[in-house]
Structures are given as C-alpha cells and as structure tokens.
Amino acid sequence: MWNRLEQRELKRVSRRIPERSAGQLPAPGQPAGTDLMPQIKHIVVLMMENHSYDNYLGTLAGRGEGFPLGQDGEPEVSNTGLEGESVPAHHLSGTLQQPEAPSQSWHATYLQWDQGKLDGFVSAIQQLMPGKDATPAMGYWTERDLPFYHGLARTFPLADRWFSSCLGPTFPNRRFLISGTANGLIDDLPMNLADYPAAGTIFDMLSRHGISWVNYHPLAGGKTGFRSALRHRRRMLQRRLRFLRVLNPSSLATLGKDMQFTGDIYPFGIARYMLHARGTQQFFDDADQGTLPAFSLVDPDFKVYSEENPQDIQKGESFAAEVIKRVMHGKGWPNTLLIWLYDEHGGYYDHVPPPPAVEPDNVPGRSVLSRRTWMHALLGVLAPGYVKKAQLLDDGPKRYDRYGFRVPAVIVSPYARPEYVTSQVFDHTSLLKLIEQKWNLPPLTARDAAAISPLDALDFANPPAFAEPPELPEPALPWGSWPAGS
C-alpha cells in the first residue's frame, strides 16, 4: 500500500519536472539507475551541525590546511571588534557552548565574510546580538577536546576544501544536500518549509529508480510505525498553520528550528515516512547486520547530539563515533562509503575565503518577512520594531552565487586512500554528484551538475587499504555515559 502511495506522490512531483536529455547522465550510453560503482553498495552520510574547519581541525598537525601559525606555534589570526579591540584565535576552555552566539544567520554570515576579508566574526555578534559575548566566534577546540574526530581525520582521507553550500544557516544548507538548491530559503523559520523544488529531491530520484534509501533519526519511543507517521503528519499540518504566527510578534520571536530529520525540510508525505524514516537504533542494527540501504542519511538528535550551541560538543562526538564505529565493524563494511561532515560553520571563524559558486537555479532568496502581502503589512503596523529586527537577521544579498565557509569532512571506506588529503573544492552537492555518478542519474540543478565528487579519495585499482577497520581513538565521552535527554 505504502509503495503505491509513494508512487502516486512521485507522479505529482514528476509532472512538474522538465524532461532531461540522456546527455546529462554520467554514462549517457547506459540507462538511468545503472550501478556504475559496484564496489560500493552502501553510501552513508552523517551530517552534524554548525562548526567550521578551523574551529574543529585548525590545530590538526601535519594534515590539511589548518590555522596559519606564528613562530610560537600558535594560531596567528584575529578579528577586530566594533570598539577596535583585537580578539585573537584562542582555545576554548570548555566544551559546553554558550546559547545563541556565535550566529550563523544569513546577515551574520555575510558580515563575517565581508567580501572575503573574513574580519566580521566578532563585530557581527556585537552588531546583531548586543550583550552577547562575541569572543567565542574566534575560539577553537583541539585534539585533547575531540580525540575521536582528530584521530578520524588523521587516519582517513581529509577534505580541507569542503565548503557549506551557501553563506547561511542550517535549513538552506541542508536543502542543498538533498535537492541541489535552497529553493529560496535563507533562514530557519519553520513556516517557510511548505514549498518543493522544481526538480524534486535526490530522494525522489532514488525512489523513481528503485534504489533503496532511509533517513535515520531519533524517534520518540525509538520505533517507527503508523503512530509515529501520524505524529509526523500532525507536525506538518501545524507547520503549515504557523504562518499565522507572524501576526503575533512575541509568538514569532519564540519560534525555533522545527526539524526532526533532514528530509523534513521539504514536505515529507506519510507514505514516504512509513517507507523511508527509521530510528537511530534501527540504524545501529542495520549497520551491525550489513543490511543498510543503498543510501543512508543519518541525523543526530538536534537538541542534544548535533553539536549546535548551546550543546556540549563532546556529546555530539560520542554519537558520531558510535555511528562510524558501528559502520566500520558491521557486516557491510567491505562495501561501504561513509562521509562525515557539517551543514555549516555555526558562526565560528575560518581563515579560508569561500569561493564563488554556480547558482543552482533562478529562484531568488527570500524570507517570510520580505514578502509583500497583507499579512506582513499588518505586522509592520502592529510591531515595526520587531519587523526591523527580524529583517536585519535576513539582510544581505539574496543570491546563492558563493559557497559558505569550510566545514570538517572526512571520507571513510575500506577503499579510502591512507594518509590522503584532498584539496579539491567540494560542497554538499558533491554528495549529490557522488550519488549521480554511482547510479547514473541526471543532476537536479546547475549546482550539482557543476560539482565535483570526492572520488579522488578512493582507490578502486588496488586491494582495499582499510579492509580491516583501523583502530581509532575513543571519544572524550563514551556513548551512552549520561542519562537519556541530559
């Protein structure tokens, strides 16, 4: 039943998608859906939240482009605050982040970038979030704080030019991951998530060609099922009604992220939920048994283990370590490719300027408060101060012609090249390109059509270098070493 319902949903999407020529396929002479990379049977993407490359791996010795160092061996970079004070890069004393700051809002990120000068990380907080401590934006953690991550980056291929897909926050960047476009989204407000991209998502493409996929994520009670699907359906209906909250400024001000899993940032039908949403424990079981689908997208608990502020980053590391170790020691390891990375920089400093990027489509950026409707006109009369403040957070160019800041990324597979660093320019659509190259699928947008996949980090010509999983350091906090929900 659910398969039939999903196919019906796909037909509705397909009616909006233009015909694509066979010349857009990676292998034009073969049918779409053909497996061109049989050595890999399982692709797993583990995307965590909100940290720049320098913030996590800037002090990784001897691998990748980390911080520029002075004669004393310490990072030699700084930013200047609004009062002229210099804030140098510095080691953060604890792993518990402060609430709300640094900021990765659209406007804050453009201020941080500052036409490539990268001098606005401190002043952006001072300008947009008065009263907040701006110094953590220049902070970083070391191997002592994140031993598993540093060991992972020292062992498997490290990508030191993996950029987020746009200069903006979580939702637009995660949309790039699954659709090759933000479809006009520039913020994380939940009332903006009822639209759908013109070419659909990579999930649509995989389902259309009978390629298995699952979005694993934490679930109440730990299990999927019809009740869980109905809860998800109710949340989607509530999301569609939330646009009414723009009439109440105090209510709008309290709106936070409303995302349980990455697929959730576009409408996710009940049939699709029943077929393709699974719990975290199911991921561990599937990894152990070697029964993972062809494509897995693994999401952390976004309130506890995603590493976004104000969370303890060591809790997130423990979750990621458990995911990666279960894959490495599971029965499917000989044919698995896992990529660990972050959606965006979280407002933390990085010293490499993001390069220009191919615009994905002709959909301009927009925010709920930038639309010219009677509702927003009324809100402007009722609460002009709040509207001005909210618009300030979304200020800046409304285009997607530049990558966001660098994020940590490591390619994990038996076929990975030992002691390898890839410095090609990647972004989240590089994962789409990888999927398209494996299953001979057409691109979704101009961005993934132009993307480069991280295949240079793999060696299929020789016996797998990591056929036996290597020993990696333990995370600072063992997985499950604290009460649930803490």
Rosetta blueprint (number, residue, H / E / L):
1 M L
2 W H
3 N H
4 R H
5 L H
6 E H
7 Q H
8 R H
9 E H
10 L H
11 K H
12 R H
13 V H
14 S H
15 R L
16 R L
17 I L
18 P L
19 E L
20 R L
21 S L
22 A H
23 G H
24 Q H
25 L L
26 P L
27 A L
28 P L
29 G L
30 Q L
31 P L
32 A L
33 G L
34 T L
35 D L
36 L L
37 M L
38 P L
39 Q L
40 I L
41 K L
42 H E
43 I E
44 V E
45 V E
46 L E
47 M E
48 M E
49 E L
50 N L
51 H L
52 S L
53 Y H
54 D H
55 N H
56 Y H
57 L H
58 G L
59 T L
60 L L
61 A L
62 G L
63 R L
64 G L
65 E L
66 G L
67 F L
68 P L
69 L E
70 G L
71 Q L
72 D L
73 G L
74 E L
75 P E
76 E L
77 V L
78 S E
79 N E
80 T E
81 G L
82 L L
83 E L
84 G L
85 E L
86 S E
87 V E
88 P E
89 A L
90 H E
91 H E
92 L L
93 S L
94 G L
95 T L
96 L E
97 Q L
98 Q L
99 P L
100 E L
101 A L
102 P L
103 S L
104 Q L
105 S L
106 W H
107 H H
108 A H
109 T H
110 Y H
111 L H
112 Q H
113 W H
114 D H
115 Q H
116 G H
117 K L
118 L L
119 D L
120 G L
121 F H
122 V H
123 S H
124 A H
125 I H
126 Q H
127 Q H
128 L H
129 M L
130 P L
131 G L
132 K L
133 D L
134 A L
135 T H
136 P H
137 A H
138 M H
139 G E
140 Y E
141 W L
142 T L
143 E L
144 R L
145 D L
146 L L
147 P H
148 F H
149 Y H
150 H H
151 G H
152 L H
153 A H
154 R H
155 T H
156 F L
157 P L
158 L E
159 A E
160 D L
161 R L
162 W E
163 F E
164 S L
165 S L
166 C L
167 L L
168 G L
169 P L
170 T H
171 F H
172 P H
173 N H
174 R H
175 R H
176 F H
177 L H
178 I H
179 S H
180 G L
181 T L
182 A L
183 N L
184 G L
185 L E
186 I L
187 D L
188 D L
189 L L
190 P H
191 M H
192 N H
193 L L
194 A L
195 D L
196 Y L
197 P L
198 A L
199 A L
200 G L
201 T L
202 I H
203 F H
204 D H
205 M H
206 L H
207 S H
208 R H
209 H L
210 G L
211 I L
212 S L
213 W E
214 V E
215 N E
216 Y E
217 H E
218 P L
219 L L
220 A H
221 G H
222 G H
223 K L
224 T L
225 G L
226 F H
227 R H
228 S H
229 A H
230 L H
231 R H
232 H H
233 R H
234 R H
235 R H
236 M H
237 L H
238 Q H
239 R H
240 R H
241 L H
242 R H
243 F H
244 L H
245 R H
246 V H
247 L H
248 N L
249 P H
250 S H
251 S H
252 L H
253 A H
254 T L
255 L L
256 G L
257 K L
258 D L
259 M L
260 Q L
261 F L
262 T H
263 G H
264 D H
265 I H
266 Y L
267 P L
268 F L
269 G L
270 I H
271 A H
272 R H
273 Y H
274 M H
275 L H
276 H H
277 A E
278 R E
279 G E
280 T H
281 Q H
282 Q H
283 F H
284 F H
285 D H
286 D H
287 A H
288 D H
289 Q H
290 G L
291 T L
292 L L
293 P L
294 A L
295 F E
296 S E
297 L E
298 V E
299 D L
300 P L
301 D L
302 F L
303 K L
304 V L
305 Y L
306 S L
307 E L
308 E L
309 N L
310 P L
311 Q L
312 D E
313 I H
314 Q H
315 K H
316 G H
317 E H
318 S H
319 F H
320 A H
321 A H
322 E H
323 V H
324 I H
325 K H
326 R H
327 V H
328 M H
329 H L
330 G L
331 K L
332 G L
333 W H
334 P H
335 N H
336 T E
337 L E
338 L E
339 I E
340 W E
341 L E
342 Y E
343 D L
344 E L
345 H L
346 G L
347 G L
348 Y L
349 Y L
350 D L
351 H L
352 V L
353 P L
354 P L
355 P L
356 P E
357 A L
358 V L
359 E L
360 P L
361 D L
362 N L
363 V L
364 P L
365 G L
366 R E
367 S L
368 V L
369 L L
370 S L
371 R L
372 R L
373 T L
374 W H
375 M H
376 H H
377 A H
378 L H
379 L H
380 G H
381 V H
382 L H
383 A L
384 P H
385 G H
386 Y H
387 V H
388 K H
389 K H
390 A H
391 Q H
392 L H
393 L H
394 D L
395 D L
396 G L
397 P L
398 K L
399 R L
400 Y L
401 D L
402 R E
403 Y L
404 G L
405 F L
406 R E
407 V L
408 P L
409 A E
410 V E
411 I E
412 V E
413 S L
414 P L
415 Y L
416 A E
417 R L
418 P L
419 E L
420 Y L
421 V E
422 T E
423 S L
424 Q L
425 V L
426 F E
427 D L
428 H L
429 T H
430 S H
431 L H
432 L H
433 K H
434 L H
435 I H
436 E H
437 Q H
438 K H
439 W H
440 N L
441 L L
442 P L
443 P L
444 L L
445 T L
446 A H
447 R H
448 D H
449 A H
450 A H
451 A L
452 I L
453 S L
454 P H
455 L H
456 D H
457 A H
458 L E
459 D L
460 F L
461 A L
462 N L
463 P L
464 P L
465 A L
466 F L
467 A L
468 E L
469 P L
470 P L
471 E L
472 L L
473 P L
474 E L
475 P L
476 A L
477 L L
478 P L
479 W L
480 G L
481 S L
482 W L
483 P L
484 A L
485 G L
486 S L
